[in-house]
Amino acid sequence: MNREEALKLLKENIENQNLIKHCLAVEAIMITLASHFSEEEEKWGICGLLHDIDYEKTKDEPNQHSLMGAKMLEDLGIEKDICQAVKVHNEVHGILPQTLMEKSLFVTDPLTGLIVAAALVLPSKKLVDLTPENVLNRFKEKSFAKGANREIIKKCQDYLNLSLEEFIKIGLEAMQKISQELGL
């Protein structure tokens, strides 16, 4: 499956535009991480783009989220390692990420929400005006963007051997590159 087919599939399964933007943000960061680690950028991007493919179908059954998505992708013949990363990214299941792609998706998913929230409190509401320091300061505020699980984001240190500062910088720069698509 190429990126164009993956995006079409995503839009066939997800109506909420903010959720589509979230998937685009995760895709952008996954591509940047793949480049950083000399991995397959297109594959990692597709993994990020499709990671929440089942979100609207499972919104009333969060314990099924990612299990259904992985099965949907498997049934479409998507590579097994992408399907496994999709399955593992939902911490509810308690499946520890094993591969670098699984670990990257696991920690990237909540980071996008923190970055978006940090941009939205700026007067301009623009990613271009956001700095890694802004995001790091917001990270330290426990009551800010509560849905962005800090404990998972911090695993970038163990899982990816990246400091929190490095990881935030990579994530922010990746999202800034697609700020037009994100409307930020």
N, C-alpha and C positions, 0 to 999 in steps of 0.2 A: 504494500500500500504506500502510495506517495503522499506528500503533504496535502496536495489538492483534494485527493480522495478522502483523506482523514478529516479535513476541514468540512467537506460536504457531509460526511457521516456525523460529525459533531453537530452540525446545524440541523440535521434530520432528527436528532435525538434530544437536543437542548433548545428550548425556546427563549429562556431568560438571557437577555443580552449581557447582563453583568456576569453571569456564569460563563458565557462564551468568552468574555474579556478575561476572566480569571484563567480560563484554559489557555488563552493566547499568552498571558503573562507567564504561566508555568512553562509553556512551550519555549518562550524566549530564554528563560533562565536555564532550562534544560539544555538548549542548544549551546549556550555560552559555557555551561559546565562541561559538556561533551568536548568542546574545543579545548578548554582548560586541561582536561584529562586525556586528550588525544583519543577520544572515543568517536563513535559514529554519530555525527550531528543530526542527520535526518532521522535516524532511528530514535534517538533521545528526544528530539523535538516531537515526533509523533506520539511517543509515550506521554509527554507532558500535555500535548493537545487533547489526547483521548482519555486522560486519567479519570475524569468525572463524567464519562459518557452516560452512565446510568443514574446520575444524581437526581434528575427529576422523577425518574421511575421509582426510586427508592427513598424519596424524601420522607415518607411516612414510616419507613422501615430502615432506619440508619444502620442497623446491624447487617443489612443486606447490601449496603453501598460498597462498592468495589468488588464484591463477590460476583454480583450480577454483571457488572461492567467487564470484568475479566472473562467471564463466560461468553458474553456477547462478542468480545474481540476474538476469543479463541474460536468460536463458531464461524467467524469471518476469515479464519486462517491467518490471523495476525501472529507474528513471531511470539513464541512461548515466553521469552524473557520480558517482552513488553507486557504481556498478559499478567505475568507474575508480579511485575513492578506495580501495575494497576491494582492488583489484589492486595498487595502488602501496604499500599500507601494509607489505607484507613486504619489508624491505630486501634480502633475498636476491636479488631480481630486479634490483636496481640501477636501478630506474625512479625518477627524481627527481620528487617531488610538484610539481605545477604550480599547482593552484588552492588557494585558502585552505582549502577543505574537505579536500582531499588532505593538505595540510601539517598541518592540525590533527589529523587522524586519525593521521598518521605519528608525531607527537611525543606524542600522548596515550596511545597503546597501551602504551608501556613505563612511563609515569608511574604508571599504576594499580597496577602491581606494586610499585613503590617505596613508594607510599603504604600499600598493604595490609601490606607487610613492616614498615614503620615502626610501624604500629598494633599489629601482633602482638607486638612486643617490649615494648610498654607493659604495666605490671602489669594494667591493666583490659582490655587488648586491644580498646579502643574508639576509633573514629574521633573521637568527640566530645572525647576527651582529647588528641588529636594537634594540634600546632600547625604552621604552615608552617616555623617555625624548626627543629622536630624533624626534619621531612622534609628540610630543607636540610642539616642536620648529617649525616643518614644518607646523603644524596646524596654528600657529600664522602668518606665511608668506602668506599673501593674494594672491600673484601671483603664489604660488606653488600649483600644482594639483587643478586648479580652478574648475574642475568638481566635486570635493568632497565638497558637500554643508556643510559648517561649521555650518550654522544655524540649520540644521537638526541634525548634529552630536551632537551639544551642548544640544539638547533636552534630551539627556541621563540623564541630571540632574533632569529635571521635570518628564520625562516619566518613568525612571527606578530608580530614587533616587541614581544614581551613579555619582560621580564627573567625570569630563572630564578625569582626570588622571586615575581613576579606570577603566573607560570604555575603554580607549585606551590600558591600560595594559591587560585587559581581552581579547580584540580583537587581540592584537599582540600575546599574548601567545597561543591563539587558532589557529591562522594562522601559528605560528612557529611549532606547532605540526604536521601540514600537509605540511610543506615547500617542501618536496620532490614532492608531488602531484602538488604543485603550481609551481614547477620549480624555486623556490626562496630559 
